[in-house]
Amino acid sequence: MTKGKSMKSEGRSCGAPRAATSHQECGASGSSKSGAISSTGRQSRLARGLLIQLIGFASLALAVVILPGISAHGWVAILLAQGIIVALNAVLWPVLVSRATVLLVWTAGLAALGFNAAALMLASHVIAGFSVDTWWNALGASLIVTAASAGTAASLAIDDEDVYRRNLIRKMAKRAHGHAVESDEPGLIMIQIDGLGIPVLEHALTSGHMPNLASWLRSGSHQLHEWECDLSSQTGASQAGILHGDNHNMPAFRWLDKQTGHVVTTNRPRDAAAIEASRQEGRGLLVGGVSRSNVFTGGSDDSMFTFSTILTGFSPLRRGLEGFFADPYAMSRAVVLSLDDIAREIAASWRARRRRVEPRLRRGGVYPIARAATTVMLRDITIATLIADIYRGVPIAYVDLVGYDEVAHHSGVLAPDALEVLYKIDRQLGRVRSAADDGPRPYRMVVLSDHGQSQGATFRQRYGSGLADVVKGLMNGDSNIAEPQMPSEGLGNINGALTDVINDPQSRTGRLAGRLLNKRVSDGELNLGAHRREFSVGPDQDAVVLASGNLGLISFPDLTGRASLELITRRHPQLIQGLVRHPGVGFVLVSSEAGGGMAIGADGVCYLDDGTVDGANPLAGFGPNVLEHLRRTHSFDNAPDILVNSFFDGDLNEGCAFEELIGFHGGLGGWQSRPFLLVPSELPLPADPIVGAASVNEVFRSWRSAPQHPKDPGDAGRSNASVPQSRLDYTDNPEHPDPVGR
């Protein structure tokens, strides 16, 4: 296998001297290979463009032959119809994009098929001898033409860096009206692969699903390091710690604020904004940089698709985003890749049912389209904006790629389609690194995850009822138990991106989308999927039960502050004992008037104050730092009255979520607590284990403040203890033969 290039090679080392600092037009490069495009290159692209149009003509002729509802009298009629499609894509499509970006994102780009179908219907009315009977025939022909054109583009390498990166994304950067600043001060690019635990990463490295990352490790340019996230193993808490150095009072992905009666959800824009506002000032990692597709800004004034600033934030790249959708090659590519992803999801779901794979979920409805929007559209937009940021010369950037996390939730952490998502993410990482090699300043690339995922059949699948049902049965059959229905994490990511587009004050897209989707917009927030009803505690509600992965949160809204074990037992004598004896529960965390914080299991109790155990230790098997994690969560002002952690079977490596997710995270147990850092070997890592997201913030901040002197290349790879070198020397996988994007 071809070895990956060191980031210190080819004169682009982080310490390489540069010419005096100067300004240049955004998108220009300081290297000769990024200079003016040669006439030969222009002629080559012109020839490829003409060939694509010929393929479009041939594919439309094929549609005329195979679709009974389309007819044409001679090749001239077909050529004229193709001409209308080309003309409308050149003239009208960019205008439509400026007004309907939100529709393109939500439909995973498939709205482009409808546009071409409409063009064919128009051709049917204005061209003598060309006829299309129905809209469905026009849509079928549009699919054939789009697939053929995009396939030809791919085979001719139009998806390579010469067009995809150097042309389209440079245009995005130029539309941002920015100027790149050449500097020999290294920039830092941090790419988060959401939900990827280090055991899955190691499997992907050795199975050929992530050849770029594997080549970086083998070459010695990067080192791999495991870290341990907090008890709340989810993106909100991890990013608050990583980007702001403070994730205090974040017990879960969602929790009840007793004082307001409001359910706080970390990826809801207004909640994310309030959480960020309460963080310590002065510790933002991204001050002076950019935030893309995150929960929090890290102190950046330039954010896009970031939940905490979706309603108020701004980025000059918003203008460039319309250029991404207006580019015909980009849209053809997005449409075909989206259709491919939808087909893969349908096939994977059918195959899992046919083989009776367990555990599995029902994955019908709009999920295949929502998945494509996440794994294709959001990924490509995020990477395109990141590369544009690199061409602008930003000093630091942090982006989150959520596709693997979403697919693993529904398919499983090691499912073939989840690993395929990692392969495609790896391709994008190769593109980013090539862009970094070509940028106006040297860049260091860090790849990391915010948490991992564990796996197992859901609580409801195993026991036939949900946690709220169990609580109701143990309290009293007549008790009023509230179980607020909240949007899933994956759908929340899509809604967040679309809300960002809608709330752009200078975008016609936002105004039009706001009018069309006004029933789905509340206080500026778009909610596609199940209607979001604002939950408020009622006077007749005895308990509120929330699920956050394999964490359950039980609160009694009529009790001020945190209810004690003694008070809960007096009011509901069977509740605590019934919960801990349930086979799906590992332990519960409660506060005792006499014993302080207590973790109670079926056969024993652990007292948090001094760590003593009566009976069997309920925390056995949940990691060496479980006691410290529980002590910290127990200290939170907004900890629930009862915190429930599901069981975890170390022999089978499985637990269960209280949500309908077979790949899950949110609490303790298994791979969900084992994220990773993959960093340039020249950057120092602490000798002691990194525990907690705030500790990652300290490491990253030390890199920003330290003198920029690379280590001796001979030191590269010496701390790569997490993945033995022999495990990376695998034979090229036939399905994924070479690193892509080099």
Secondary structure as UniProt FT lines:
FT   TURN            7..8
FT   TURN            10..11
FT   TURN            14..15
FT   STRAND          23..25
FT   TURN            26..27
FT   HELIX           32..34
FT   HELIX           39..66
FT   TURN            68..69
FT   STRAND          70..72
FT   HELIX           75..106
FT   TURN            107..110
FT   HELIX           111..126
FT   TURN            128..129
FT   STRAND          130..132
FT   HELIX           135..155
FT   TURN            156..159
FT   HELIX           161..169
FT   HELIX           170..175
FT   TURN            176..177
FT   STRAND          179..181
FT   STRAND          187..193
FT   TURN            194..195
FT   HELIX           198..207
FT   HELIX           211..219
FT   STRAND          222..228
FT   HELIX           235..244
FT   TURN            248..249
FT   STRAND          254..257
FT   TURN            258..261
FT   STRAND          262..265
FT   TURN            266..267
FT   HELIX           269..277
FT   TURN            281..282
FT   TURN            285..288
FT   STRAND          290..292
FT   TURN            298..299
FT   STRAND          302..304
FT   HELIX           307..309
FT   TURN            310..312
FT   HELIX           317..326
FT   HELIX           328..354
FT   TURN            355..356
FT   TURN            365..366
FT   HELIX           367..372
FT   HELIX           373..378
FT   HELIX           379..392
FT   STRAND          396..401
FT   HELIX           403..411
FT   TURN            413..414
FT   HELIX           416..437
FT   STRAND          443..448
FT   STRAND          454..455
FT   HELIX           459..463
FT   HELIX           467..475
FT   TURN            477..478
FT   STRAND          481..482
FT   HELIX           489..502
FT   TURN            505..506
FT   HELIX           508..516
FT   HELIX           518..520
FT   STRAND          521..522
FT   TURN            523..524
FT   STRAND          525..526
FT   TURN            539..540
FT   STRAND          543..548
FT   TURN            549..550
FT   STRAND          551..555
FT   TURN            557..558
FT   HELIX           565..571
FT   TURN            573..574
FT   HELIX           575..580
FT   TURN            583..584
FT   STRAND          585..592
FT   TURN            593..595
FT   STRAND          596..600
FT   STRAND          604..607
FT   TURN            608..610
FT   STRAND          613..615
FT   TURN            618..621
FT   TURN            624..625
FT   HELIX           626..634
FT   TURN            637..638
FT   STRAND          642..646
FT   STRAND          648..649
FT   TURN            650..653
FT   STRAND          654..655
FT   STRAND          663..664
FT   HELIX           670..673
FT   STRAND          676..680
FT   TURN            681..682
FT   STRAND          690..691
FT   HELIX           693..705
FT   HELIX           713..715
FT   TURN            716..719
FT   HELIX           725..728
//
